[in-house]
Structures are given as structure tokens and as C-alpha cells.
Amino acid sequence: MSKLIALNVKCPHCDASLMDRNNRVNDMPSIKLNLKSNGKEGVIRLCSVYGCTEHKGDMVFNENDLVDFYCPHCNEILNSNITCKDCGGDMVKFNCEIGGVVSICSRSGCDNRYAMFEDIEDAMRRFHREYGV
């Protein structure tokens, strides 16, 4: 049986946690973000399990819509100047509480994501301590 890995992330600008323990997706705390797309604004809660694309939100997207994601605390944009290698959209960056960065694509329907760690040895130590794997 595989173990699901839920990542706790925070804003790269204000360092506030983006985790919403009261609104769960897949029975795990969600990642709460503000967003804007096609002139509309809303809130989305992403599944915190790495690799899962499930979410809850108050907006409906069309395939290929570009979305701007914002921190719900400081309202800074989380879209970066890194381009998705799959579709050309902006990658959206979050800092991991165990160290490193997780990014997702800002284009609706693109499932590209990656995790990056500056000190992989330290990140793996924290990862094993946190998840016991």
C-alpha cells in the first residue's frame, strides 16, 4: 500500500502558512489560495497530497484558462517567471515547510508540477522525520 504524502506549504513572500485545516480535500488539510482568471476573482482549495489535482473552489475554469494565484494573507501573486515546459503557462511557487519549493502550472488542465530542494540531504532528513518513510 502506498503512503500519501501531504505537503505543508507557505507563501514565498510573507512566509504565512497556506494550509487550511478546516477545509479538507481528500480528508487532508487543503492549500487555500485566492485567484483571478478571465476578469473574475475567487478562492480555491487545492489537495495537499503531492501529485493530486483535486480541488474545491467557487470558480469554474475552461480547459487551458490561465489563472493567477495569490496568497490569502499578503495578496502577493504566486505565479513566477518560470515557464511550464509542458504548456508554456507560468509556474506557481510555494515554499515547503520542510524546506524546498513546490511548483504547479497555472494553466487549467495542465498537471505539470515539480519539487526542488537546495539541500537534498537536509530535506530528506526532515521528510523522513515528518512522514516516517
C-alpha positions as CSV (number, residue, x, y, z in Angstrom):
1,M,0.0,0.0,0.0
2,S,1.4,3.4,-1.0
3,K,1.6,6.2,1.5
4,L,0.1,9.6,0.6
5,I,2.5,12.5,1.2
6,A,0.7,15.7,2.0
7,L,3.0,18.7,1.9
8,N,2.6,21.7,4.1
9,V,3.3,24.9,2.1
10,K,3.7,28.6,2.9
11,C,3.8,31.8,1.0
12,P,7.3,32.7,-0.5
13,H,6.6,36.4,0.1
14,C,5.2,36.7,3.7
15,D,6.1,33.1,5.0
16,A,2.5,32.6,6.2
17,S,1.1,29.1,6.1
18,L,-1.2,28.4,3.1
19,M,-2.7,25.4,4.9
20,D,-6.4,25.3,5.6
21,R,-7.1,22.7,8.3
22,N,-10.8,23.5,8.4
23,N,-11.5,22.9,4.7
24,R,-10.2,19.5,3.7
25,V,-9.7,17.9,0.3
26,N,-9.3,14.1,0.3
27,D,-9.5,14.2,4.1
28,M,-6.3,16.2,4.3
29,P,-5.8,20.0,5.1
30,S,-6.1,21.9,1.8
31,I,-4.0,24.7,0.4
32,K,-6.1,27.9,0.3
33,L,-5.3,30.4,-2.4
34,N,-7.0,33.5,-3.9
35,L,-7.2,33.5,-7.7
36,K,-8.1,35.6,-10.7
37,S,-9.0,34.4,-14.2
38,N,-10.9,35.9,-17.1
39,G,-11.8,39.0,-15.0
40,K,-13.2,37.0,-12.1
41,E,-11.9,36.5,-8.6
42,G,-12.4,33.6,-6.3
43,V,-10.9,31.2,-3.8
44,I,-9.6,27.7,-4.4
45,R,-8.5,24.9,-2.1
46,L,-6.0,22.5,-3.6
47,C,-5.4,19.0,-2.4
48,S,-2.1,19.0,-0.4
49,V,-1.2,15.5,-1.5
50,Y,1.7,15.7,-3.9
51,G,0.6,14.7,-7.4
52,C,-3.2,15.0,-6.7
53,T,-5.1,17.5,-8.9
54,E,-8.4,17.5,-6.9
55,H,-9.6,20.9,-5.6
56,K,-12.6,22.8,-4.4
57,G,-13.4,26.3,-5.4
58,D,-16.0,28.8,-6.3
59,M,-15.0,29.3,-9.9
60,V,-15.3,27.1,-13.0
61,F,-12.4,27.0,-15.5
62,N,-12.3,26.1,-19.1
63,E,-9.5,23.9,-20.3
64,N,-6.4,26.0,-21.0
65,D,-7.5,29.0,-18.9
66,L,-4.6,30.8,-17.4
67,V,-5.1,31.5,-13.7
68,D,-3.2,34.0,-11.4
69,F,-2.8,32.6,-7.8
70,Y,-2.4,34.9,-4.8
71,C,-1.5,34.5,-1.1
72,P,-4.7,34.9,1.0
73,H,-2.6,36.7,3.7
74,C,-0.4,39.2,1.9
75,N,-2.2,39.1,-1.5
76,E,1.1,38.8,-3.4
77,I,1.0,37.0,-6.7
78,L,2.4,33.4,-6.5
79,N,2.9,33.0,-10.3
80,S,6.6,33.0,-11.1
81,N,8.6,33.9,-14.2
82,I,9.3,30.2,-14.7
83,T,7.6,28.8,-17.7
84,C,5.9,25.4,-17.7
85,K,7.8,23.0,-20.0
86,D,4.6,21.2,-21.0
87,C,2.2,24.1,-21.9
88,G,4.0,27.4,-21.6
89,G,2.0,28.7,-18.6
90,D,3.5,30.3,-15.6
91,M,4.6,28.0,-12.8
92,V,3.1,28.9,-9.3
93,K,5.6,28.6,-6.5
94,F,5.1,27.6,-2.8
95,N,7.7,27.1,-0.1
96,C,7.6,23.8,1.7
97,E,7.7,23.9,5.5
98,I,10.3,21.0,5.4
99,G,12.4,23.1,3.0
100,G,12.5,23.4,-0.7
101,V,9.9,24.6,-3.2
102,V,6.9,23.0,-4.9
103,S,5.5,24.4,-8.1
104,I,2.4,23.8,-10.1
105,C,1.3,25.0,-13.5
106,S,-1.1,28.0,-13.6
107,R,-2.9,26.7,-16.8
108,S,-6.2,24.8,-16.1
109,G,-5.9,21.3,-17.3
110,C,-2.1,21.1,-17.2
111,D,-0.9,18.7,-14.4
112,N,2.8,19.7,-14.5
113,R,4.4,20.1,-11.1
114,Y,7.8,19.7,-9.5
115,A,9.5,19.8,-6.2
116,M,13.0,21.2,-5.7
117,F,15.3,21.2,-2.7
118,E,18.5,23.2,-2.3
119,D,20.0,20.8,0.3
120,I,18.5,17.4,-0.6
121,E,20.2,15.7,2.4
122,D,18.6,18.1,4.9
123,A,15.2,17.9,3.1
124,M,15.3,14.1,3.1
125,R,16.1,14.0,6.8
126,R,13.2,16.3,7.6
127,F,11.0,14.4,5.2
128,H,11.8,11.1,7.0
129,R,11.3,12.7,10.4
130,E,7.9,14.2,9.3
131,Y,6.5,11.2,7.4
132,G,8.4,8.2,8.9
133,V,9.2,6.8,5.4
